[in-house]
Amino acid sequence: MLNAAHFRRLMWDGSLDRLEVQARSAMQAPVEGNGNAAIVEMRLRLVPEYVDRFREAFGTEWPKLDDARRAIAAFERTVVSDPRKVAFDRFLAGDAKALTAAAQRGYALFTGKAGCIACHHGPLASDEGYHALGVPRQSLYDSSALVQVAVRWQNAQRDAPRALYRGAEEDLGRYYRTRDPVDIGKFRTPSLRELRYTAPYMHNGVFRTLQEVVDFFDRGGGDAPNKSPLLRPLGLTGDEKRDLVAFLESMSMDEPLLVAAPELPPMQPLVEDTAGSCSPNDAPGGGAG
């Protein structure tokens, strides 16, 4: 979610356009939050501090689920890189000493021989386009039953054709959005900001280090039916690869952008009434049967 506030579309396949919609998806999707909307909203009503805060922020008698999603999205929009703490941003602002010599050589490779800037440009270092790279298969599919179930479920719930659903062992990418076979295996160009702190890399987390990522692109990517024509073998030397990694790391803040976990307010306890049923003690909006 780092810098997600600035993307036009969200998720690797570009299927969502607003953080509020993403919050709903994460809250209720079976593979993620698996939350029942009515139960989630009722549980919010049982937290007195949330009742007070939602009333103050939204003017409602008790928390509404749509407002909870707005609150989540509002918080996410604050989690963005601070350019004053990013070496590359300071360099662009005129501080010639902000980048090391290695990072400056890497910048020249990024915009020249390596050709990274073809897709990684602009403030986010992303064209926000979708490309098939032939990223290697995630080996967890062979060893984790949960991964196998999650991938199959994702394909089924997104109405992938039966033949494709039965044979696919990986995320189908942009295809979920367009239903065009030429988009199978295409994923949104990720931002390069905060790379130093956001391993593993690629849509399936197959690479653990930036060195592995650079090696992959130096080979010209992998094999894919819809592979981007922008990919080609680069012929980088070992020193050039290290310089490129140094530059990529310069687009991260000097320290990781961490948010301390808040202390969650307590829920109001359920009490048993004289009829033997449980209800929240003085909960707004009535009792929970």
Steps between C-alpha positions, in 0.01 A plus 500: 500500500803732500418796274176334392336841533663606173406209271220544247407133535578250773602135521738315268224457241361853531160366599422770758498877471462628857644411839148489643411222255821318582417517871164336433665230292763421762244503779256258336697291249509134612876466449567817701277640776204268439283742696122504500394861448218495755717340767789741439269800532342365819841435657596862430190609693624305801814714532406819688807691382418421137140611556623836631761548230269407213232733635754781510642428153186402309207624710336159525336349807723194473775377264397415146703256293540739207644758739740240640632450147533875456697518824735222390556669164561837666773344714658320204529830312734627772753217453715660230871556445650819639721646221718674758608156620554346154853532360388505136240770566762713674729447200226616261444803722859609446704320765779357283644308794176321588585202277812290538728462198368145452138622508576772246653242267192289558278793408684529169439128438135531603436772244739357239644156441261312731194682361307475827352846450289373209250369756624652826456875461314783670467575872416138584759357259216312332318547172198338671476276194474120481774276367573127476857429609513123526558515876602156631237279655465523877626170644266531799227372270667158510546488878209691652146368485373840616665671202350243264153550647533880493606508134222263393244692703610831353460367148161349581354808671617722216311282252800373307389252230495144630787382280713791614396456861597133499840552341615833644745477787567872535341842509366592154563872546334766289283234333266507801413858412484487120416134423735533202737201464782734392496640855570169675815542707508879476542691825516868589844655502578538871632818653871488575467714809591338835645192327768469763237405755240310299647161410405251365451631148275450196127424510559154647792581729732263316815714538643568845760763408538791259806324361275213387262750339785667309634161390153409369472814288862469388404163347218669313230371732345156476268316264140612453259477204421872530847612602570872471711595196681748725693217665836403355831366634697791643854366527569675831830435675517405867603854594218648294247278675625612839482865392145450380399347833661796679286738297181300556563515875541878481128533424421382854488716809804505727304288746198275445159660502354314796172564675473390860208268569239694698363380831154380407213624716308235696169357390201543723424166666184312422274450802225248552158657547218364712358311203820304465616658172824693456504867409759776515475711812340829388627451142373761255257386238348220707614161616662219311283192510 
